[in-house]
Amino acid sequence: MGRDFLRNDSKTKKRGSEEIERRKAVLLIQHAPHEHPAALKRALETQGIQSLWIHPFRGDSYPNPSTLRGVISLGGPMGANDDLLHPWIPDECKLLREAALEGLPTVGICLGGQMLARALGGSVEKNSIAEVGWFPMELNSHGREDPIIGAAGSRPLVYHWHHDTFFLPQGAAPLASSEACPRQAFRIGDKAYGFQFHPEADHQLIHEWLNIEGVPEEIRQTQDQHGRTSVQDANTQKEMAREGERASLKITAAISQLFKNHPYSPIDLHLNEQIETWTTEKTPILIEVEGSDRKPLLLKGHISSILTVPDGEFVIFRDENTLLWPIRMDHIQRATPFT
């Protein structure tokens, strides 16, 4: 089973301006009840990164970007140009523009990516066909060299659900395309990213979406209108979710590094070997990390996989409720096998 591991690392104690910056939160913007940040929120939590979670569709107001560490704008069923139906959209576009121009890490996902493109001078229009399901992307030279989207390889299988598409703002670098949509991702500068696909999509989130009443029928109607080449049925999407989430988790881990407290510090050889053994043997373990409230966060389960992204190494931890937690290895404070 292996020995317990206990970290005693004084370098995690931050002072002065670093401590003030750490207390700033990453703004998570949710646009619909079911469009939550899933494993992306958990990746931030296990690194002690605070988040401020708002729901503008419920009337929540937007904070001043100067009080934030960064912004993640999630997906939603509305269109990025639907200002009359959703009067909060112009306010969000304003916040996304200010955050990106101030150099804050700013990530837009699906609807959020479209609003980011619009906010920075691009546009959003109907795509030629709908794209719903797990389909591969092709990364161009910019994408393959990018530390975020390039973390999953040159042709990752990712999840899509959109009818619209963004056209890039001036100065944006295109990163990827798919057969159904030529613009899947862009970057402006080093810290602003727009994604058309859903990097936060793990199997649990996809099952949650597809189990919403009426969604399978909605997908069947979309197939009738747009064909089966770019729209998968609900059962196929569920069947492919375990395979598809591999790339999602890599990109999610990489996204979390835009907001990191400190650079990755390689773990000692003993812990690395122990983690590899626990992973291979699916050993039940208790993991302790420092949560965003600076208190111990205890998780029971097993390590599902180990992955490497440009700025660190992660374990993907499956807890007792089967939730997936991307945990950066140097944030593990304690790891103990249990029976």
N, C-alpha and C positions, 0 to 999 in steps of 0.2 A: 504493500500500500504506500510506502514511502513515509518520510518524516514530515513533521509540521514545518512550515516556513513562517518566520516572523521577521518583518522588516523593521529596522531601526535607522531611519534615514533623516538626519537633521536638515538635509537640503530642501525638504518639503516645506520648511518654515520660511515664509516669505515676509519681507519687511518693506516699509516705505511705499514708494510709488507702485511697486509690483503688487503689494497687498491691496492697495486701493483699486488697481485695475482688476484684480481677481474678484473683488466684490461686485463688479459690474456684471449684469446679467446678459445672456444671449436672448434676444426677443424671438419667441416662437409664435407665429401668426397662423391660427387655424381658421379656415373659412367655412367649414361645414362640420356637423357633429361627428361624422365618420372619418374625416381627413386629418387624423392626429399624427404626430411625428414618430410614433412607434419606436423602433430600435435607435433612431437618431437621438431621441430624447434620452434614452438609456445610456448611449455612448457618452453624452455630455455629463450625465449624473455620475457615472463611475469614475470620471476624471475630476470630480469636485467642481464642475463648472455650473454656476448658477444659471437658471433660465427664468424668464418672465413669459408666461403663457397667456396670450390674449385671444379673444374671439370677437372680431369686429361685427360679425353677423348677429351677435347678441347685444351689440351696443358698446362694447369695450372701446376705450379711446387709445390712441397711439401715443407712446411716450416720446420725449425729445431724444433724438439719436445721440446727443452728447452724453446721455446717461447710460448708454448701452455699450456692451462689448462687441456686439454684432447682431445680425438679423437673419432669421430663416423664415421665409414666406412659403407656406405649404400650398397644396392643391385645393381644388374646389370645383363644383359642378357649373358654376357661373362662368360667363365670359369676361375676359380682361377689359372689354370695352363696354360692359353693361352698367355704365354709371347711373343711369336713371333707375334701374331696378335695384342697384346696390350702391347707394351714395357714398359708402366708405371707400370705394375703389380709388377715386382721385387722391384721397388722403393717404392711402397706402402707397400709391405711386410716388407721392411727394416724399414720404419717409424713406422709401427704397432709394430714390435718387439722392437724397441728402446723405444717407448712410454710405452709399457707394462712393460718392464724391469726397466724403470725409475720410475715406480709406478704411472704413470698418469692414470686416468680413461680412459679406452680404450674399446670401444664397436664396435663389428662387426656384421652386420646384413646380413643374407643370403650370398651373395657373399663376403661381408665384414667379416662375421664370418668364411667363408672358408679361406680367405686370412690370417686372424688372426691365425687360426689353423696351416696353412702352415708356417707362419712366426715364430711360436714358436716351430716348430719341428714336428707338425702333418702332415697329408696328406689329399688330396682331391681326391675323386674318384667318378665314376658314382654310384648313388643310384640304388638299384635293380629295382625300378619303379619311375616314376615321381609322384610328390605330388603337386597338384594345387587346391586351394580352402580353405574353412573353415573346419578344422578338429581339434578335441580335442587332447591335449597333456596330458600325464601322468607324473606328477612330482615325482621324487624319494625322498628319505629322505633328500638329500642335497637340492633339489629344493624346497621342502616344507618349509625348514628353511631359504631359501635364501631371503634377503630383496628386491630383484629386481623381479625375476620371480615368487617368492612365493606370491607377492602382489595380484595376480589374482586367487588364490585358487589352489587346488591340481589337477584340471582337466580343465584348461581353453580352451575355443574355440578360436583358433588363425588362422591367414591366412598364407598359404604356397604357394610358387611357385618356385620349384626347381627340377632339374634333378640330380644334384650332391649332395654329402654329405661330411662332414669333418670327419676325424678320429682324436681323441683327442691327443694333445701334452702330453708328459710325465708330470705328476704332476697336470693335469687338473681334476677338479671335474665334472663328468657328472651331469646334472640337470634334464633332461626331455627326453622323447621319444614319438613317435606317432606310430600308427599302420603301417604306410608306411615307417617310418624312425626311427631307434633306437637311433639316436643322434640328438637331437633338440636344445640342449643348453649346454654350459660348462662355467666354471669359473676357472680362475687361480689367486690365491691370493684373495684379496678383491675387486679389481678394474678393472679386465680385464674379459670381457664377450664376448662369441661368441654365436650368435643365428642363427639357420637355418631358423626359421620362421620369419615373419615380424611383430615385435611389434609396428611399426609405422603405421600400416594399419588401417585407419578409413574408413568409408563408402565412403567418397569423393575420397580418393586416389584409392580405388578399382574401383569405377565407372570410374575414369579417365583412369586407366589402361585398363579396359575392353572396353572402347569406342574408343581406338586407332584402326585405320583402320587395318583390318587383324587379330586382336587378337582373336575374337570369332572363326574364322576359324582355327587358330593355336591351340586353345584349343580343338576343335572338332577332329583335327588330333591327338593331344596328347591322347585324350580319345580312339580313334581307336587303337592306339599303346599300351597304358598302361592300358586301362580299365576304367570304371566309378567308381570303388571303391575308387580310390585315386585321381581322376581328376573330378571335378565338371564342368558342363557347365556354360557358362557365366551368364545366367539368374539366376541360383541357387546361384551363388556367390553374385550377386547383392542383391537377396532377403535375404541372410543371413548376409549381411554386417552390418546392424544396430545392430543385436544381437551380432555379432562377435566383433564389435569395443569396446564393454564394457570391455573385458579383455585387448584389445590392449591399451586402454586409461589408465588403471590401471598400466600396465607395463611401458608405456611411462612416466607416472608421476613418477614412481619409478626410471626409468633410469635417469631422469633429476636430481634426488637427488645425483647422483654420482658427479655432477658438482656444487652443491649448493654454494651460497655465505656464508651462515651461517646456523646453525641448526634451525629447525622449532621452532617457538615460538607460543604456543597456543593463539588463538584469544580470545577476551573477550566474556562473555556469551551473552551479548546483540547482538553483531554482529552474533554470531553463530545461535541464535534463529531467527534473521532477515533473514539470508541466507536460513534457512530451510523453512521459510514462503514464501520467494520469489521463491524458487525452487518449492514448492508444488503448488503455484498459478500461476507459469510461468509468473511472473511479469516482464514486460520490465524494464530493468535497464541500467544505464550507470556505467561502472566500470573503475576505473583509477588505473593503476599500473605503476611502474617505468620501462621503457624499457631498453634495453641493451645500448642505447646511453645516459642513465641517464636522459632522458626527459620523461615527462608524456606520457603514452600510453593509449588512451581512446578507449573503446570498448562499442558498443551498441548492446543489444540483451537480452537474458535471460539465466538463469542458467538451464542447462539440467539435471545435477545430481551432487551429492556430493560423493566423494570417499575418503577412507583412505588408505594410504600406510604406511609402517613401519616408514618412516621419515617425515611424514606430512599429512595434510589434504588438499584436492584440491576441487575446483569446476570445473565442465566441463561447459564452457561458450560457447553458440552457438550465434555467432554474426549475424548481419543483412544479411550477405552473406552465412549463414549457416556453416561457418567455425567453427571448434571446437577448443577451447583454454583451455588446462589444466592450471589452475591458482592456485598456492599455496595460501591458505587463508591468511596467515600472510603477503603476499605481496600486498594485496588489500589496496590501499591508500584511495580510496573513492568509495562509492557505492550509487547511487541515482536512485530511481524509476523515470520513465518518461512515458508520454502518447503520 
